[in-house]
């Protein structure tokens, strides 16, 4: 018998509100580059625009390092 595996990624919050976790991960990255914490509100508004936009907009100049 063959089993199928299905993976579902829902990063825009339709099924799972992942904004807090994403903001925490971005905060870790920001702090590792000498920056400060990343607020959840911008993450919520940017997450559906893709990872590149999310990182660039939340980290600003720190995203280029």
N, C-alpha and C positions, 0 to 999 in steps of 0.2 A: 504494500500500500504506500502510495506517495503522499507525503505531507507537504503542505504549502506553508510558507512563512510570510507574513505580511508585516511590514514596518510602516508606521505612520509618523510623520514628522509634522507637527502643528506648531510652528513658531510664531504665527501671527495672532494667537490667542483665541481662535475660533472654538477649539475644543478644550484646550488647557491654557491657563494663564501662566505663561513662562516668563513674563516680563521681570519679575523679581529675581529669578535665577540668572537671566541674561544680564541684568544690571549688575548683579554680584560678580559675574565673570568679567564684565567690562571694567568694573571697579578694581578687581585684582590686576588686570592688565594695565589699567591707568596708573595704579600705585606702583607697579613694577617699573614704570617708566617715569616716575617722579610726579605723577598727577594726583588728583583728588578723587573723591567718590563720584560715581555716575548715578544720577537720579533716575527713578523709575519712569516718570512722566515722559521724558524724551524717548526712552526705549519703547514705550507703548506706541507712541506716534510714528516711530521710524521702523519698527520691526518688520512690517509688511513690505517695506521698500527694498529689502535684500540686505545681506550681511555687509557688503562693501559700503553701502550708504550708512547703515547703522553704525559701523565702526568709525567711519570717517567723520560722521556728524557728532557722535558722542565723545570721541577722543580728540577731535580737532588735530592740532599739530603733532600730538603724541602718536597718532595713527600712522604717521609717515616714517617713524623710526624703525 
